[in-house]
Amino acid sequence: MKPRSIRVQLTLMNALILMAAFAVTGVATWLALSDSLHDTADDELRGRIQAIWTEVVGELEGAAPETLPARLASRAPIAPGTPFRIAADGRWVYASAGAEQWDEAVPPAGPLGNEDAGRTVTVDGHPVRLLAARLATRSRGWIVEAGMPVTEFYETLSDLAWLVVLGSPVALLLAGTAGYWMSRRALQPVATIASAARSIGADNLSQRLPIRGVDDELDRLSQTLNETFGRLEESFRRITQFTADASHELRTPVAIMRTAAEVMRERPRSETEYAETLDLIVRETERMSLLIDDLLLLAREDTGAHAPVCEPIDLADVLRDACGQGRMLAAAAGLSFAADIPASCPAIGDPEALGRLFVVLLDNAAKYTPRGGTVTLRMSVRAAAATIEVHDTGVGIRPWDREHIFERFYRVDADRGRKNGGAGLGLSIARAIAVRHGGSIVVESTTAGGSIFRVTLPVVDAPTGSRNLQNDAVG
């Protein structure tokens, strides 16, 4: 079954709502008018009963019920045009002209003004409204019931019913047609948005949906979709750039290995030359393997393929292990190294990943600090967060480079980065590890005062003690 369009669904929904509204309104109006007409008739009958009682009370005073017809027959006509009857002792004892055909039952009746509501009977096919009231003389109590035709009232109710029954479908048809036209007009921008969105593909991600400038829901939808397309464009650009950079980085060791092999095949070589070439190929293979491992790690971080971080660890011990490698890196670069680490810092995390994060920062500081400089690591804990800072006295980072330093394959100095053996992935990996552990990493730097990489990670408790600052100077 073909699904209905939103336009048709809105029209049908509006039609059902209007149908229910017409039905409820029509019935409510009919009932309210019926009550109003009955109240009007009862008020009129109440006044007529009072007038009839005023005329007959003298005849009723002290009279026996069976003599009442003769007494009233000898009088002038009472309340001409208003049929009535009188009951005593639970039976009717007198009925004026027009009241003979009413039913024989004597209705319950209260005092005039507090009597029960009137009732409607049919006489010769015409509706008649009856109202009975209990009135009393000194000798006995009497019930007077008067009536009046209400044909015109009921014709008014009938006309209203037919008006609702016949007018509702017409009004419903007009309202449905108008609703369909309005929904079509209101949803036309949606069709425009869908058409424009359908035309956007990988080759034109820079294209955006039109904004009408009226700041309604559809404009906000277009704005949201434009923001989504912007994020997709940026992600697509980064993937494209990442693929190109990865291909470039992998092409270099492959080209070196191929060139070395081709040169060795040109003519026979000595055993020493073969050994040197094989060593070169091994080094480039190791470099390529490390690069592939880094790319796989970042891919797993992007897809969230890592297992949840839930292992209890001592963050201080992880940091001390990383400082062991940092101390060797600093010594090899002719730098002083200092560390200030608490005795203990319970946390939840992956010790291998966190160790790599800290080694990346220490290695980065050692690479870009001139000989004779200093690399310092400090750890502090406040509340439920640990802050690890890696200071260096290196060349610093320019402001425009700080905005991109955590991007993949980005190098502040591409030539120097290649000489140092880096592919520009270390800081990207460090940030990914910090984020996976619920933390963050930022950098502060000037071109005159070195750099500070600050890592913030959640911990379990405050540390139980501290370790004094340790210094390893250049020997």
C-alpha positions as a Python dict, from the first residue, in 0.01 Angstrom:
ca = {
    (1, 'M'): (0, 0, 0),
    (2, 'K'): (142, 334, -104),
    (3, 'P'): (195, 558, 199),
    (4, 'R'): (-7, 877, 211),
    (5, 'S'): (174, 1205, 181),
    (6, 'I'): (197, 1439, 478),
    (7, 'R'): (-36, 1676, 293),
    (8, 'V'): (-308, 1410, 272),
    (9, 'Q'): (-250, 1302, 632),
    (10, 'L'): (-284, 1661, 755),
    (11, 'T'): (-602, 1707, 552),
    (12, 'L'): (-758, 1387, 688),
    (13, 'M'): (-655, 1474, 1041),
    (14, 'N'): (-806, 1823, 1011),
    (15, 'A'): (-1124, 1673, 865),
    (16, 'L'): (-1158, 1429, 1156),
    (17, 'I'): (-1098, 1706, 1408),
    (18, 'L'): (-1354, 1931, 1239),
    (19, 'M'): (-1606, 1645, 1218),
    (20, 'A'): (-1569, 1580, 1591),
    (21, 'A'): (-1589, 1954, 1663),
    (22, 'F'): (-1907, 1991, 1454),
    (23, 'A'): (-2067, 1690, 1623),
    (24, 'V'): (-1983, 1805, 1976),
    (25, 'T'): (-2080, 2165, 1904),
    (26, 'G'): (-2406, 2065, 1733),
    (27, 'V'): (-2515, 1830, 2010),
    (28, 'A'): (-2414, 2078, 2282),
    (29, 'T'): (-2599, 2362, 2107),
    (30, 'W'): (-2911, 2147, 2057),
    (31, 'L'): (-2916, 2042, 2421),
    (32, 'A'): (-2856, 2396, 2545),
    (33, 'L'): (-3133, 2535, 2322),
    (34, 'S'): (-3369, 2254, 2428),
    (35, 'D'): (-3308, 2333, 2795),
    (36, 'S'): (-3354, 2703, 2729),
    (37, 'L'): (-3684, 2651, 2546),
    (38, 'H'): (-3817, 2419, 2818),
    (39, 'D'): (-3714, 2670, 3087),
    (40, 'T'): (-3894, 2947, 2897),
    (41, 'A'): (-4210, 2735, 2865),
    (42, 'D'): (-4195, 2639, 3234),
    (43, 'D'): (-4159, 3003, 3338),
    (44, 'E'): (-4465, 3090, 3127),
    (45, 'L'): (-4667, 2803, 3275),
    (46, 'R'): (-4563, 2901, 3626),
    (47, 'G'): (-4714, 3245, 3572),
    (48, 'R'): (-5033, 3098, 3425),
    (49, 'I'): (-5075, 2858, 3721),
    (50, 'Q'): (-5044, 3152, 3958),
    (51, 'A'): (-5314, 3339, 3763),
    (52, 'I'): (-5543, 3033, 3758),
    (53, 'W'): (-5502, 2978, 4130),
    (54, 'T'): (-5588, 3339, 4203),
    (55, 'E'): (-5918, 3293, 4015),
    (56, 'V'): (-6020, 2954, 4160),
    (57, 'V'): (-5892, 2967, 4516),
    (58, 'G'): (-6218, 3119, 4639),
    (59, 'E'): (-6416, 2832, 4494),
    (60, 'L'): (-6179, 2575, 4641),
    (61, 'E'): (-6183, 2712, 4996),
    (62, 'G'): (-6387, 2469, 5205),
    (63, 'A'): (-6536, 2295, 4899),
    (64, 'A'): (-6563, 1922, 4857),
    (65, 'P'): (-6367, 1791, 4556),
    (66, 'E'): (-6673, 1631, 4394),
    (67, 'T'): (-6857, 1966, 4385),
    (68, 'L'): (-6572, 2146, 4210),
    (69, 'P'): (-6683, 2084, 3847),
    (70, 'A'): (-7027, 2238, 3913),
    (71, 'R'): (-6879, 2535, 4097),
    (72, 'L'): (-6631, 2618, 3820),
    (73, 'A'): (-6883, 2554, 3539),
    (74, 'S'): (-7108, 2832, 3678),
    (75, 'R'): (-6827, 3086, 3651),
    (76, 'A'): (-6700, 3281, 3360),
    (77, 'P'): (-6424, 3106, 3161),
    (78, 'I'): (-6103, 3081, 3365),
    (79, 'A'): (-5771, 3163, 3193),
    (80, 'P'): (-5900, 3145, 2836),
    (81, 'G'): (-5651, 2970, 2603),
    (82, 'T'): (-5475, 2788, 2883),
    (83, 'P'): (-5595, 2434, 2944),
    (84, 'F'): (-5556, 2318, 3305),
    (85, 'R'): (-5679, 2060, 3551),
    (86, 'I'): (-5702, 2025, 3928),
    (87, 'A'): (-5638, 1718, 4143),
    (88, 'A'): (-5725, 1643, 4505),
    (89, 'D'): (-5657, 1337, 4714),
    (90, 'G'): (-5449, 1180, 4433),
    (91, 'R'): (-5712, 1204, 4156),
    (92, 'W'): (-5818, 1456, 3900),
    (93, 'V'): (-6141, 1633, 3993),
    (94, 'Y'): (-6159, 1897, 3723),
    (95, 'A'): (-6026, 1943, 3366),
    (96, 'S'): (-6085, 2249, 3149),
    (97, 'A'): (-6139, 2234, 2776),
    (98, 'G'): (-5831, 2091, 2604),
    (99, 'A'): (-5705, 1912, 2913),
    (100, 'E'): (-5932, 1607, 2886),
    (101, 'Q'): (-5691, 1422, 2656),
    (102, 'W'): (-5392, 1447, 2886),
    (103, 'D'): (-5271, 1129, 3058),
    (104, 'E'): (-5452, 1017, 3372),
    (105, 'A'): (-5150, 998, 3604),
    (106, 'V'): (-5124, 1262, 3874),
    (107, 'P'): (-4756, 1373, 3870),
    (108, 'P'): (-4562, 1448, 4187),
    (109, 'A'): (-4554, 1823, 4245),
    (110, 'G'): (-4391, 2060, 4488),
    (111, 'P'): (-4502, 2408, 4593),
    (112, 'L'): (-4524, 2667, 4319),
    (113, 'G'): (-4170, 2795, 4251),
    (114, 'N'): (-4016, 2477, 4388),
    (115, 'E'): (-4214, 2235, 4177),
    (116, 'D'): (-4054, 1959, 3974),
    (117, 'A'): (-3951, 2032, 3617),
    (118, 'G'): (-4219, 2023, 3356),
    (119, 'R'): (-4283, 1738, 3117),
    (120, 'T'): (-4374, 1714, 2752),
    (121, 'V'): (-4658, 1496, 2622),
    (122, 'T'): (-4800, 1445, 2276),
    (123, 'V'): (-5165, 1532, 2217),
    (124, 'D'): (-5314, 1469, 1870),
    (125, 'G'): (-4962, 1450, 1730),
    (126, 'H'): (-4854, 1784, 1876),
    (127, 'P'): (-4616, 1838, 2168),
    (128, 'V'): (-4762, 2000, 2481),
    (129, 'R'): (-4561, 2120, 2775),
    (130, 'L'): (-4717, 2046, 3118),
    (131, 'L'): (-4624, 2188, 3460),
    (132, 'A'): (-4786, 2084, 3792),
    (133, 'A'): (-4762, 2268, 4126),
    (134, 'R'): (-4894, 2188, 4473),
    (135, 'L'): (-5112, 2466, 4621),
    (136, 'A'): (-5305, 2459, 4948),
    (137, 'T'): (-5615, 2610, 5110),
    (138, 'R'): (-5692, 2600, 5482),
    (139, 'S'): (-5888, 2276, 5441),
    (140, 'R'): (-5678, 2068, 5196),
    (141, 'G'): (-5401, 2058, 4940),
    (142, 'W'): (-5459, 2078, 4565),
    (143, 'I'): (-5248, 2012, 4255),
    (144, 'V'): (-5292, 2244, 3960),
    (145, 'E'): (-5142, 2140, 3625),
    (146, 'A'): (-5141, 2374, 3326),
    (147, 'G'): (-5024, 2315, 2972),
    (148, 'M'): (-4927, 2501, 2658),
    (149, 'P'): (-4844, 2386, 2304),
    (150, 'V'): (-4471, 2395, 2222),
    (151, 'T'): (-4489, 2303, 1856),
    (152, 'E'): (-4298, 2615, 1753),
    (153, 'F'): (-4028, 2541, 2007),
    (154, 'Y'): (-3980, 2188, 1876),
    (155, 'E'): (-3982, 2310, 1517),
    (156, 'T'): (-3694, 2540, 1613),
    (157, 'L'): (-3506, 2245, 1760),
    (158, 'S'): (-3578, 2040, 1447),
    (159, 'D'): (-3456, 2320, 1221),
    (160, 'L'): (-3133, 2342, 1422),
    (161, 'A'): (-3081, 1965, 1398),
    (162, 'W'): (-3128, 1968, 1022),
    (163, 'L'): (-2898, 2269, 992),
    (164, 'V'): (-2623, 2080, 1177),
    (165, 'V'): (-2681, 1756, 985),
    (166, 'L'): (-2691, 1918, 641),
    (167, 'G'): (-2452, 2208, 703),
    (168, 'S'): (-2170, 2010, 864),
    (169, 'P'): (-2074, 1810, 551),
    (170, 'V'): (-2068, 2128, 343),
    (171, 'A'): (-1857, 2310, 600),
    (172, 'L'): (-1637, 2000, 632),
    (173, 'L'): (-1585, 1985, 256),
    (174, 'L'): (-1495, 2354, 237),
    (175, 'A'): (-1264, 2331, 538),
    (176, 'G'): (-1096, 2015, 401),
    (177, 'T'): (-1038, 2177, 62),
    (178, 'A'): (-896, 2489, 226),
    (179, 'G'): (-681, 2275, 458),
    (180, 'Y'): (-543, 2073, 167),
    (181, 'W'): (-454, 2392, -20),
    (182, 'M'): (-295, 2548, 288),
    (183, 'S'): (-95, 2234, 372),
    (184, 'R'): (24, 2214, 14),
    (185, 'R'): (134, 2576, 27),
    (186, 'A'): (294, 2532, 371),
    (187, 'L'): (483, 2216, 271),
    (188, 'Q'): (610, 2350, -61),
    (189, 'P'): (936, 2472, 105),
    (190, 'V'): (987, 2115, 233),
    (191, 'A'): (986, 1989, -125),
    (192, 'T'): (1238, 2260, -213),
    (193, 'I'): (1460, 2158, 80),
    (194, 'A'): (1437, 1789, -16),
    (195, 'S'): (1526, 1865, -378),
    (196, 'A'): (1822, 2082, -278),
    (197, 'A'): (1945, 1824, -25),
    (198, 'R'): (1914, 1546, -284),
    (199, 'S'): (2138, 1738, -522),
    (200, 'I'): (2424, 1762, -269),
    (201, 'G'): (2683, 1487, -311),
    (202, 'A'): (3048, 1416, -252),
    (203, 'D'): (3148, 1638, -543),
    (204, 'N'): (2959, 1948, -421),
    (205, 'L'): (2952, 1929, -41),
    (206, 'S'): (3011, 2304, -28),
    (207, 'Q'): (2660, 2365, -162),
    (208, 'R'): (2404, 2475, 98),
    (209, 'L'): (2026, 2484, 129),
    (210, 'P'): (1849, 2817, 72),
    (211, 'I'): (1743, 3019, 377),
    (212, 'R'): (1423, 3223, 328),
    (213, 'G'): (1500, 3460, 614),
    (214, 'V'): (1163, 3424, 793),
    (215, 'D'): (1312, 3238, 1096),
    (216, 'D'): (1041, 2972, 1108),
    (217, 'E'): (1071, 2595, 1166),
    (218, 'L'): (1164, 2529, 802),
    (219, 'D'): (1438, 2793, 809),
    (220, 'R'): (1573, 2637, 1127),
    (221, 'L'): (1559, 2295, 961),
    (222, 'S'): (1754, 2429, 665),
    (223, 'Q'): (2006, 2589, 900),
    (224, 'T'): (2048, 2260, 1089),
    (225, 'L'): (2095, 2066, 767),
    (226, 'N'): (2347, 2325, 646),
    (227, 'E'): (2543, 2281, 968),
    (228, 'T'): (2530, 1903, 919),
    (229, 'F'): (2653, 1938, 561),
    (230, 'G'): (2930, 2163, 692),
    (231, 'R'): (3041, 1896, 938),
    (232, 'L'): (3021, 1632, 665),
    (233, 'E'): (3227, 1850, 435),
    (234, 'E'): (3489, 1901, 704),
    (235, 'S'): (3494, 1527, 784),
    (236, 'F'): (3520, 1441, 414),
    (237, 'R'): (3801, 1692, 374),
    (238, 'R'): (3985, 1547, 672),
    (239, 'I'): (3941, 1191, 544),
    (240, 'T'): (4066, 1292, 202),
    (241, 'Q'): (4359, 1477, 355),
    (242, 'F'): (4428, 1188, 592),
    (243, 'T'): (4429, 940, 303),
    (244, 'A'): (4661, 1162, 99),
    (245, 'D'): (4898, 1218, 393),
    (246, 'A'): (4901, 851, 485),
    (247, 'S'): (4974, 756, 125),
    (248, 'H'): (5254, 1013, 113),
    (249, 'E'): (5406, 890, 440),
    (250, 'L'): (5391, 526, 328),
    (251, 'R'): (5523, 603, -17),
    (252, 'T'): (5856, 732, 118),
    (253, 'P'): (5978, 411, 291),
    (254, 'V'): (5842, 197, 8),
    (255, 'A'): (6030, 410, -247),
    (256, 'I'): (6350, 388, -41),
    (257, 'M'): (6327, 10, -14),
    (258, 'R'): (6251, -29, -384),
    (259, 'T'): (6535, 200, -487),
    (260, 'A'): (6780, 21, -258),
    (261, 'A'): (6678, -318, -401),
    (262, 'E'): (6702, -198, -761),
    (263, 'V'): (7048, -49, -703),
    (264, 'M'): (7170, -371, -548),
    (265, 'R'): (7049, -569, -852),
    (266, 'E'): (7244, -358, -1102),
    (267, 'R'): (7568, -545, -1038),
    (268, 'P'): (7724, -779, -784),
    (269, 'R'): (7798, -615, -448),
    (270, 'S'): (8021, -692, -159),
    (271, 'E'): (7892, -861, 152),
    (272, 'T'): (7922, -536, 344),
    (273, 'E'): (7715, -348, 86),
    (274, 'Y'): (7445, -619, 97),
    (275, 'A'): (7436, -597, 477),
    (276, 'E'): (7408, -216, 473),
    (277, 'T'): (7124, -232, 219),
    (278, 'L'): (6940, -492, 423),
    (279, 'D'): (6982, -279, 735),
    (280, 'L'): (6834, 17, 545),
    (281, 'I'): (6537, -193, 432),
    (282, 'V'): (6480, -319, 788),
    (283, 'R'): (6484, 39, 925),
    (284, 'E'): (6235, 158, 664),
    (285, 'T'): (6019, -149, 727),
    (286, 'E'): (6015, -73, 1099),
    (287, 'R'): (5929, 290, 1025),
    (288, 'M'): (5645, 182, 798),
    (289, 'S'): (5518, -70, 1058),
    (290, 'L'): (5511, 198, 1327),
    (291, 'L'): (5322, 431, 1095),
    (292, 'I'): (5068, 159, 1013),
    (293, 'D'): (5025, 83, 1384),
    (294, 'D'): (4959, 452, 1452),
    (295, 'L'): (4706, 469, 1169),
    (296, 'L'): (4526, 160, 1300),
    (297, 'L'): (4520, 306, 1652),
    (298, 'L'): (4364, 630, 1528),
    (299, 'A'): (4114, 435, 1317),
    (300, 'R'): (4008, 238, 1624),
    (301, 'E'): (3974, 560, 1823),
    (302, 'D'): (3752, 707, 1550),
    (303, 'T'): (3522, 404, 1545),
    (304, 'G'): (3520, 350, 1923),
    (305, 'A'): (3647, -4, 1876),
    (306, 'H'): (3855, 7, 2196),
    (307, 'A'): (3733, -187, 2497),
    (308, 'P'): (3585, 27, 2777),
    (309, 'V'): (3843, 177, 3012),
    (310, 'C'): (3776, 5, 3345),
    (311, 'E'): (4108, -121, 3490),
    (312, 'P'): (4211, 17, 3831),
    (313, 'I'): (4559, 166, 3804),
    (314, 'D'): (4801, 386, 3993),
    (315, 'L'): (4844, 685, 3764),
    (316, 'A'): (5157, 792, 3952),
    (317, 'D'): (5326, 456, 3873),
    (318, 'V'): (5229, 485, 3504),
    (319, 'L'): (5379, 832, 3497),
    (320, 'R'): (5701, 717, 3668),
    (321, 'D'): (5743, 442, 3406),
    (322, 'A'): (5700, 700, 3131),
    (323, 'C'): (5954, 925, 3301),
    (324, 'G'): (6208, 645, 3275),
    (325, 'Q'): (6187, 666, 2895),
    (326, 'G'): (6168, 1045, 2908),
    (327, 'R'): (6488, 1059, 3108),
    (328, 'M'): (6669, 852, 2844),
    (329, 'L'): (6531, 1069, 2562),
    (330, 'A'): (6646, 1383, 2742),
    (331, 'A'): (6993, 1240, 2806),
    (332, 'A'): (7031, 1141, 2441),
    (333, 'A'): (6939, 1498, 2338),
    (334, 'G'): (7172, 1658, 2594),
    (335, 'L'): (6892, 1795, 2812),
    (336, 'S'): (6820, 1816, 3182),
    (337, 'F'): (6516, 1627, 3305),
    (338, 'A'): (6309, 1688, 3621),
    (339, 'A'): (5994, 1521, 3755),
    (340, 'D'): (5756, 1593, 4044),
    (341, 'I'): (5512, 1303, 4092),
    (342, 'P'): (5291, 1213, 4393),
    (343, 'A'): (5358, 883, 4570),
    (344, 'S'): (5022, 742, 4464),
    (345, 'C'): (4720, 841, 4256),
    (346, 'P'): (4445, 576, 4210),
    (347, 'A'): (4257, 601, 3881),
    (348, 'I'): (4072, 396, 3620),
    (349, 'G'): (4237, 354, 3280),
    (350, 'D'): (4449, 167, 3031),
    (351, 'P'): (4809, 180, 3160),
    (352, 'E'): (4968, 104, 2821),
    (353, 'A'): (4768, 375, 2642),
    (354, 'L'): (4830, 633, 2913),
    (355, 'G'): (5198, 544, 2918),
    (356, 'R'): (5213, 608, 2545),
    (357, 'L'): (5039, 944, 2590),
    (358, 'F'): (5302, 1062, 2839),
    (359, 'V'): (5593, 926, 2633),
    (360, 'V'): (5460, 1110, 2325),
    (361, 'L'): (5462, 1438, 2517),
    (362, 'L'): (5810, 1377, 2665),
    (363, 'D'): (5947, 1272, 2325),
    (364, 'N'): (5794, 1580, 2162),
    (365, 'A'): (5951, 1806, 2427),
    (366, 'A'): (6294, 1641, 2380),
    (367, 'K'): (6281, 1674, 2000),
    (368, 'Y'): (6207, 2045, 1997),
    (369, 'T'): (6427, 2162, 2286),
    (370, 'P'): (6780, 2277, 2195),
    (371, 'R'): (7078, 2103, 2357),
    (372, 'G'): (7137, 2225, 2711),
    (373, 'G'): (6767, 2294, 2775),
    (374, 'T'): (6535, 2141, 3033),
    (375, 'V'): (6228, 1916, 3023),
    (376, 'T'): (6014, 1915, 3339),
    (377, 'L'): (5713, 1698, 3427),
    (378, 'R'): (5480, 1789, 3713),
    (379, 'M'): (5169, 1613, 3840),
    (380, 'S'): (4911, 1761, 4078),
    (381, 'V'): (4572, 1636, 4198),
    (382, 'R'): (4276, 1846, 4301),
    (383, 'A'): (3930, 1712, 4380),
    (384, 'A'): (3872, 1427, 4132),
    (385, 'A'): (4112, 1534, 3856),
    (386, 'A'): (4483, 1492, 3800),
    (387, 'T'): (4679, 1749, 3601),
    (388, 'I'): (5003, 1645, 3429),
    (389, 'E'): (5217, 1923, 3280),
    (390, 'V'): (5517, 1874, 3051),
    (391, 'H'): (5732, 2190, 3034),
    (392, 'D'): (6018, 2245, 2795),
    (393, 'T'): (6253, 2532, 2722),
    (394, 'G'): (6237, 2476, 2348),
    (395, 'V'): (6166, 2700, 2052),
    (396, 'G'): (5794, 2730, 2133),
    (397, 'I'): (5497, 2711, 1899),
    (398, 'R'): (5360, 2995, 1690),
    (399, 'P'): (4994, 3095, 1754),
    (400, 'W'): (4870, 2979, 1412),
    (401, 'D'): (5042, 2645, 1460),
    (402, 'R'): (4884, 2591, 1804),
    (403, 'E'): (4540, 2578, 1636),
    (404, 'H'): (4642, 2274, 1428),
    (405, 'I'): (4906, 2102, 1636),
    (406, 'F'): (4676, 1813, 1736),
    (407, 'E'): (4566, 1746, 1378),
    (408, 'R'): (4692, 1432, 1208),
    (409, 'F'): (5009, 1461, 999),
    (410, 'Y'): (5047, 1827, 1098),
    (411, 'R'): (5405, 1937, 1163),
    (412, 'V'): (5511, 2276, 1294),
    (413, 'D'): (5828, 2231, 1087),
    (414, 'A'): (5780, 1965, 822),
    (415, 'D'): (6148, 1930, 731),
    (416, 'R'): (6262, 1905, 1091),
    (417, 'G'): (5978, 1665, 1167),
    (418, 'R'): (6094, 1430, 892),
    (419, 'K'): (6454, 1448, 1014),
    (420, 'N'): (6337, 1358, 1364),
    (421, 'G'): (6153, 1058, 1225),
    (422, 'G'): (5803, 1184, 1307),
    (423, 'A'): (5496, 1148, 1088),
    (424, 'G'): (5289, 1410, 1269),
    (425, 'L'): (5062, 1156, 1443),
    (426, 'G'): (5199, 1158, 1799),
    (427, 'L'): (4996, 1448, 1937),
    (428, 'S'): (4683, 1325, 1758),
    (429, 'I'): (4726, 990, 1930),
    (430, 'A'): (4789, 1160, 2265),
    (431, 'R'): (4468, 1364, 2239),
    (432, 'A'): (4267, 1055, 2133),
    (433, 'I'): (4392, 861, 2437),
    (434, 'A'): (4315, 1152, 2673),
    (435, 'V'): (3961, 1188, 2534),
    (436, 'R'): (3899, 812, 2559),
    (437, 'H'): (3985, 835, 2930),
    (438, 'G'): (3743, 1123, 2983),
    (439, 'G'): (4018, 1384, 2993),
    (440, 'S'): (4161, 1660, 2778),
    (441, 'I'): (4492, 1800, 2656),
    (442, 'V'): (4583, 2161, 2580),
    (443, 'V'): (4901, 2350, 2496),
    (444, 'E'): (5037, 2684, 2606),
    (445, 'S'): (5338, 2818, 2425),
    (446, 'T'): (5532, 3124, 2316),
    (447, 'T'): (5815, 3144, 2068),
    (448, 'A'): (6035, 3285, 2345),
    (449, 'G'): (5952, 3074, 2652),
    (450, 'G'): (5903, 2715, 2541),
    (451, 'S'): (5582, 2510, 2564),
    (452, 'I'): (5356, 2355, 2829),
    (453, 'F'): (5140, 2056, 2740),
    (454, 'R'): (4873, 2011, 3007),
    (455, 'V'): (4677, 1684, 3040),
    (456, 'T'): (4374, 1659, 3272),
    (457, 'L'): (4243, 1313, 3367),
    (458, 'P'): (3977, 1195, 3614),
    (459, 'V'): (4104, 1005, 3920),
    (460, 'V'): (3952, 811, 4209),
    (461, 'D'): (4096, 979, 4520),
    (462, 'A'): (4343, 1244, 4623),
    (463, 'P'): (4706, 1122, 4634),
    (464, 'T'): (4841, 987, 4963),
    (465, 'G'): (5174, 1163, 4944),
    (466, 'S'): (5425, 1332, 4718),
    (467, 'R'): (5770, 1275, 4584),
    (468, 'N'): (6034, 1545, 4583),
    (469, 'L'): (6152, 1702, 4260),
    (470, 'Q'): (6415, 1489, 4089),
    (471, 'N'): (6672, 1638, 3852),
    (472, 'D'): (6889, 1466, 3598),
    (473, 'A'): (7138, 1715, 3456),
    (474, 'V'): (7346, 1671, 3144),
    (475, 'G'): (7655, 1472, 3230),
}
